[in-house]
Each structure stands twice: as C-alpha cells, then as structure tokens.
C-alpha cells in the first residue's frame, strides 16, 4: 500500500494536492445549484458536496468555498433564502462542468451553458428543466467551518422527478434517470444499476435482493 502522510499532503504541489484530496471521498453526487439575484439574474453552478443531514425534517447540506472572493451562488441564496438542487444527467455532464467557469455576474450560466431555467409553484429560485430530479430548498442555517468554507443547511420544500426514478418503496432509481456522479474535480461517471441489500441484522449476513 502506498502511504501518504499529512506532512506529505502539505508539501505536495498545489494542483497535485487539490487533485488528490478532492478524490479521497470517492464518488460524489453531481448537482447544479440554481439561484436568482434580487434583480432576477439567474446563476447556475456545479456542486459535488451535497449531503443528506436528516429526513424528519428533510435536510440537505452543501459546502461552499470560502467567501473571500464574490461567490454568486452564495450571495444569491443568502439574499433570497432559496435555491434549487438539480441532478445532472450524464448526457449533459460537459455542459454542467462548464458552469464552473468564471463567468461574470452579468452572464447567466443557464444561457451560457445550454440549460433552461424554469420556475415552478411560485418558488423564487430557478430549476433546471433538463434535470431528471430537482429539489427546491429553503436556507435553514449556515455553519462556518474552520478552513473558511461554509456548510449551508436547507430544508427540502419541493421535489420533482421523473416517474421512472421513484420505486414503490420510496427509494430512487438513479440509473433509470441516467444520472452522473463525480470523482475528484473533473471526472464524471455514469450511474449503473445498484446491488441492493435488505435491512442488516446481527447474525444475518446480507443477501442481494
């Protein structure tokens, strides 16, 4: 086994360190965060940091980078209190990745990257029309992290998904939705059908369903 210490990581060249550490969690969700500025200008940004925080109430978190420079997503969702989280279809991975380019605030990533902004049920943040699963969230709390990043906790208010993505037991069939996941900073992968196991109990080794 190749052994890398904390001291090694600290001394790595910056880009090498970024590539390595971003890949350590393994596969991550590919999501587009949609927001709108007070003047109505829309913003779209790819995130791979979404995490489930609880089901009752339904809470999801995303981690934003340090706000030492303007962060349009952060500024918009702070001003409106609302944002959308949209799953990325693997067929549109290139367009989703393009939203990470440093566009000016006067340019909408929706238009520049080939996505369609759609508003639903009077929610103030735009959804991605091309997404197979979209979630409307309201900001609940903001938790600063020691390195300058921020964990934004949102309450799920709306979920829209294609029928083929919802199983009868409430689980999601992400492969049927043609979704992508992310490895590292720039690797996009197709989601394949999973191997599923029943509820684990002591003394009963799991059997694939």
Secondary structure, DSSP 4 states (H G I P E B T S, - for coil): -----HHHHHHS-HHHHHHHHHHTT-SEE-EEEEEE-TTS-EEEEEES--EEEEETTEEEEEEEPPTTS--HHHHHHHHHSEEEEEEPBGGGHHHHHHTTS---TTS-HHHHTT--EE--TT-SS-EETT-SEEEEEEEEEEEE-TTS-EEEEEEEEEEEE-GGGB-TTS-B-TTTTTBEEEETTTEEEEPPPPP-B---BTTB---B-
